[in-house]
């Protein structure tokens, strides 16, 4: 159930990250959503590593948004032409 919750938060976070970082993304809307999910997972595991979250506790909404924005920035840098 925890992973399902992270995916749902990641979906919402991907939409918010896309709206906070407008512009052309090389992958489009679906890739942005997947990056949001990856940001949510990343924020969860980084937060658990630094003891910001307990084991099994998903990242907070703000942490997931920051993780998604970070991954979106890295993705744009990698795919820049």
N, C-alpha and C positions, 0 to 999 in steps of 0.2 A: 504494500500500500504506500510505503514511503517513496519508492521510485515513481509510482504513478503521480503522486503529489508533486514531486520535483518536475516531472514532465509537464504537468498542467501549469505550474508556475512558470516554467521555462517558455511555454507557448505565449502566455500573457506578457512575459518579460521581453520576448523577442519582438512582439508588436510594439511595446513601449520603447525599446532600444532603437527600433527602426524610426519611430516618430521623433526621438530625441537626436538622432543622427541622420538627418535627411540627406539625400543625394543618391546617386546611382550606385547600386550594389551589383557586383559582378554576378551574383547568383540569384538575385530576385527575392521575392517574398518568402518562398519556401526555405531557401538557404538561410535567410535572416531568422526565421522561426527555429530552424535547427541550431543555429548559433546561439539563440536565446536559451534553448534547452541545454546546450553545452555550457553556457555561462552559469545557468542555475546549478548544474552538476558541479562545475568548477568551484563556484562560491560555496557550495555545501561542503565539499571535501577540504578546501582551503580553510574554511571557518572551523571545521572539526579539527584540523591539524593544529591550528593556533588556539584551540579551546574557546572559540567564540560561540560554538554550538556544541551541544552534547552529541554523543554517538547516536545515530538514528534520527537526529533532529535536522530537518531541511533548512537551507539558508533562508534568511529573512528576505522580504520582498526587495528592499533597497540593496542588499548584498547581491541578490540575483541580477538586478538591473545593472549594477556596477560590473559584475562578471560578464554579462552579455555585451555591454559596451566595450569592455576591454577585448573580448574575443572578436567583436566586430571590427574594432580598430586594427587588430593584428591581421584579420582576414583581408581587410582593404589594403593594408600595406603589402601583403604577400601577393595579392592578385592585381596590384596596380600595374598598369602598362607603361 
